[in-house]
Amino acid sequence: VTCKQPISAHSKISMVDGQPCCAKCYEDSHAKRCTLCQKAIIADVEYLEFEDKYWHKECFTCSKCQVLN
């Protein structure tokens, strides 16, 4: 736990190396990052993966014509 904030029964947490991690700390330190916008790709959000790179679905465009895929 990075922030040392108390975790309640209603907190959204992830386990990292066997330790609880709040949603904010997980996003800041462990979440995949979108190659285009650099924002965290959080749980329950659709994303695309190609060659170890990740994009939010709405950020994935053709590199030549910018058309959304």
ZIURLIN-V527179 format. One record per helix or strand of 3 or more residues. SS is the DSSP state (h for helix, s for strand). FROM is the first residue (numbers start at 1). LEN is the number of residues. If there is no record, write none. Layout:
SS,FROM,LEN  SS,FROM,LEN
//
This chain:
s,13,4  s,19,4  h,23,7  s,32,3  s,47,4  s,53,4  h,57,3
//
